[in-house]
Amino acid sequence: MSDNLTREDGSRICFFDLLDETQFEVLSQASLAVNYRAGELIFRQGTPVSHMFYLKKGLVKISKEVRNDRVIILDVFVSDSFIGLPSVFGEGPYEYSAIAVEDSEVVMTGVADLKDVISSNGLFAVRLLEQMSNEGFRMLTKFTNHLQKQLPGRVAEMLLFFSKEIFGSDVFDLPLSRRELADFTGTTKESMIRTLAEFRHDRIIKLDGKKVEIISHDIINALSRLG
């Protein structure tokens, strides 16, 4: 755990450059940078909302426990992302849990001080609300796609998400286990393994353990688009 944020640290966090010196000092004193190891819990579903979380470096998944002890992975966040922002402005507890997928550095900002600054800086408030809206829209789009697409389309969409949004490369290591990939796409572990094997057999991807290479962009984009 580090000391309070410096101006240089804060400049890396989206929208903190919109704060005047007094406002920044308030949030600096209310913020801490915390290092989490892969697999460590950042916040737990059902606990009171106490902080806003900003992923400075690393990879984090958010998951929700539903009936029959089932877990759904709602999203995966990469560096320079807010995590669970909608919960900050809600009345209830955290609606899901956040867990580090790899070693990560997260900036925690106390909600009470954050709301004080929001009330005195309209532009900062608007930017946070825009970010919250984008996060909500992204989850809604993913949920809608799950309802509309067959499994090959959902797996193709997932692989493109990792390729384009997380790693920026056609070659990458899957950051989640096969069980977690299934939880992320709304299927079973066995169906996930079978679909990845079919993609490899059809020369859509190369697959070696966790390492993936997308080799047929036309097919994988068509599968993702058409479902």
Buried (B, 14 or more C-beta within 10 A) or exposed (E): EEEBBEEEBBEBBEBBEBBEEEBBBBBBEBBBBBBBEEEEEBBEBEEEBBBBBBBBBBBBBBBBBEEEEEBBBBBBBBBEBBBBBBBBBEEEBBBBBBBBBEBBBBBBBBBEBBEBBBEEBEEBBEBBEEBBEEBEEEBEEBEEBBEEBEBBBBBBBBBBBBBEEBBEEBEBEBBBEBBBBBBBBBBBBEBBBEBBEBBBEEEBBBBEEEEBEBBBEEBBBEBBEEB
